[in-house]
Amino acid sequence: MSKPSLRKRPDALKSAGVAQAHAVRLMQHLVVPTFVLNPQRRVVVWNRACERLTGVAAHDVMGTREHWRAFYGSQRYCLADLVALERPDKLDSLYPEFTISGHGFGFSAENWCVMPKLGNQLYLAIDAGPIHDEDGSLIA
């Protein structure tokens, strides 16, 4: 009798890679401006709608912690940073309107954003929430 293999089968790995590629492609084509930070708060997704909203190209922020430059004239936390840092205590000093979702689903806020690259101000309604793996660890 042979032992079952604990390694993933090549076809399962291929399926996972295809699914991930589709997910990234879907994120890029969302009409809602969206960016994603990894647990170190580096940009891993900056979709086309976010490029249009801010005037900042994805290649200028991918892999950096400088996403704030797309929205503000001086360095400050964005809502996604507060989610990653688990810092709801900072919300009231940064956002005039905000809510904290129950059960760890994230934060919602409203704020004037400067949009330095475009030279205008926009009032934005913002949602940010954590993405956890199966073990409950923050992955994005």
N, C-alpha and C positions, 0 to 999 in steps of 0.2 A: 504494500500500500504506500502510495506517495504522500508526502507531507504537502499541505496547501502552502502556496507561496504567499509571503507577507508583502512582497513588492507589488506595486501597482502594475497592472497589465499595460503594455504599450498602447493599446486602443483606448484605455481609460485616460491615460495621460494625454493622448491626442485629442480626445473629446474635451478634456478640461482646458487645453490650450485654445481650442476653437471657441469654446464658450467664453473664455476670457477675452479673446480678440473681438467677439461680437459685443460683449459688454462695453469694452472701451469704445468701439465704433458707435454704439448707441449713445454713450455719454457725449461723444463729440458732436452728435447731431441733435441733441436736446435743444429745444427752443428756449429753455430756461437757462440763464447764465449760471454755470456750475463750476466750482473748482473743488478739488479734493486734496487734503493734506495727509501725509503719513504720520505715524506717531511722533516722529521727530519734528513735525510741523513743516516739512518740505513739500512743495507742490508736486503732486503726482498726476493730476488731471487738471487741465485748464481748457474748457471746451470753447468751441467757436462762438457761441453766444456770449461767453464771458469776454472773449476778444473784442466782439462788436460793442459790448456795453462799456468796456474800459479803455479800448484803444491799445491794449497791451497784448502783444503776441505771445502765444504759449511758449515759444522757444526762449522768450526773455525771462520767464519765471519758473519754468520747469526745473525741478531739482533744487530750487532756492527756498529761502524763508522770507522772500521779499514780496510776497503777494500783497501786502499792505500798501505798497507803492502805487498799485493800480487804483486805490480808493482814497488815499489820504496823502496830504502834503508832508506830513512828518510821521515818524515811526510810531505805531500803536498796534495794539491787538485788534484783530478781526474777530468776528463771532466764532469762526471755526477754531481759532487759537484757544478761545475760552473753553470750548468743548474739549479739545485735546488736552488742555491743562487742568480740566475739571475745576474751573474758577468762576462759578456763578456769582461770587462776591464782587467781581469786577464789572458786572453788567450795568449796575446803576451809575457808575462813573463814566461809562463809555456810550451808553445808549439811553435816549430819553424815554423810549417805549420798549419794553421787553417782557417776555414771558418765559418761564422755565417749565418745560414739559415734564409731566410725571413719568416715573418708571425709567429714567435715564434716556429719554428719547431726544434730548437736546434742548436748544434754545431758539426762540424767535425774537427778532428785534426790528426796530425801524430807526433809520438814521440818515442824516445828510452825509453824502459821500462827495468828496471834492473832484474826483476823476482828473488828477493832474495831467495825464497824457492828452485828454480831450479839452481841458480848460473849461469845464463846466461842473456844476453841482447837480446831483440828482438825489431825490429822497427815495431810499430803497427799503423795501420790506425784505428781511433776510431770515432764512431758516438754516440752522446748522445742527447736525446730529451725528452721533458716533456710529461707527461700523465696527462690530466686534466679530472675532472668529468663534468657532464652536466652543472654545474654552473660556470665552468671555474677555479675552484680551483685546485691547484696542488695536485695530489694524488700519483705520482711516478715519 
